């Protein structure tokens, strides 16, 4: 194994010359570094950049974010997915205000105690903002280290996570840990990519084991993908004049805190007759089904949502469920909704012939 000093000496000059000019690299403000890291979890940089800029513009300090309402944060987060990140973002901001007097802690242990801040994010903040020798390990880092050191231990195993973390800590430059960490991540994002890595332009090529042995395409190793499950969502488009019924999702399921149309979830796709029976069972008899419209399947990390939107008319004696809210069509855009519902709202705006039932 080449020395840690060689590894960092190769990386840091390359990083200074080739790093992308991203706004969070122009600051050591822990609030902005933390915000960028949370947004970029499970999100590409090109998509996350616009969200980062909107968040900073709306809430330029952790105090301003901590004072925001959950619905405001979820609305601005809309489209990024993994909405628990947004809820944790708000909870952690309030934690910083309440437990740390509005100042981010300057060490890994205290950062790790903030809501939603894991090993990676705590290491990133500690190293970039406070010069602590805490190595980050994310997907890009796994890939760089696996190829560079020729490690075939699965990265999604306990043994793999320990091995890669130990190697990352061994290689980190204690004098410039922030630049070192960002250099490794940047290399993985732009050169040592999952497919077709640009090995001729890699600063580590001289001593990369995967390049020397022709194993770059097979590293890193993962044990296997998590199985996904199909879910069948039957959304009820119930129009009353120029308003629609909506409900807020609660509990520990997906999209907690977001708004959607009233929903009947089924174990398999429903026919018109099947929906009629489901409506009767859930809300009583007398419903009319006017229209059915499918939506593209919606992919989540471990689930596939297969949604159908049914335009339905309730019976005359209909009493809406307690959690249903009648929302004017012109106000739908202000609601924080899943991307699936956002597309439906756009369709409502673009179609002038959406059937609406008067009530």
C-alpha positions, 0 to 999 in steps of 0.5 A: 500500500502506498503511503498516506502522504503519497495518496494525499500529495497526488490528490490535493493538487489535482483537486485544486485544479479540477474541482467544480466551482460549487457554492458550498466550497467557497465557505466554511460556514457549518450551516451551509456545509451541513445543508449541502451535505443533507441535500446531496444525500441521494441527490445528484449535484446538478439537481441539488444545487438549485435546492441548496440555493433556494434554501440559503436564500429563504433561510440564510442562517440556522436560526432562520431555518429553525423558526420555519414551519415543517410544511414550509420546509417540506414544500421547498424540499418538494421533488427531492424525495426521501422527505425524512431528510427535510424533517430531520433538517428542521429538527437538527436546526432546532437542536442547534438552537436549543442545545448549542445556542445557535452555534454548530458543535465543532467535533464529530461526537456532538455533530453526530448527535444532531438529528439525521446527522450520520457518520458521513455528514458529521465527518464532513462538517468536522473536517471541512469547517473545523479541521478535524481529521475525520475521514468521510466515507460515501459511495464515491469514496468507497469506489475510489478506495476499493479500486485504488487498494483492490479491495473486494470486501462488499461495501454493504457488509459490516466488515466492509464498512469497518475496513473502508472506514479504517483505510480512509482514516489511515489515508487522510491528511491531518494537516488538510483534512477538509481538502483531502476529503473533498478531493477523494469525493470529487475524484469519485464523482468526476473521474473514478465513476461507476461506469467507464472511469477516466483512468488516464486522467486519474492522479492515482493511476500510477499505484491503482491496483484495479487499473493494474489488474484490470478490475476497475469494472468489478469494484467495488463489490456489493452483496446484492440489491434490496428487494423492492415491493409493488404497492397499488395506490388508487387515488380518489379525485373528488371535486366539489366545485373548483376544489378537491379533497386532500389529506395529509399523510401521517404515521411512519410510512413514505411521504410523512407530512405531505398532502395527497388525494384520498387514497385506497391502497390495494394488494393488486390493480383494481378494476372499476368494479373492484374500486366500487366494492372498495369504495363501498367498504371504506366509505359506504355505498352509492359512489359513481366512478367517472374516469380512470387515469393511470400514472407512470410507475413511481420508483422509490428506494425499495418500493414501486408505486403503481398509481391510478387516479379515479375521478369519482362522485360521492353519494348525496349523503356523503360525509368526508373523512375527518382528515380530508381537507377541501382545497381550492384548485388555485391553492393546490400549488401551495401544498407540499405534495409528493412528486407523483401528486405534483404531476397530477396537479400539473395535469389538472392545470394543462387539461381543460376537460378534467371531469368535475363533480359538483357538490 
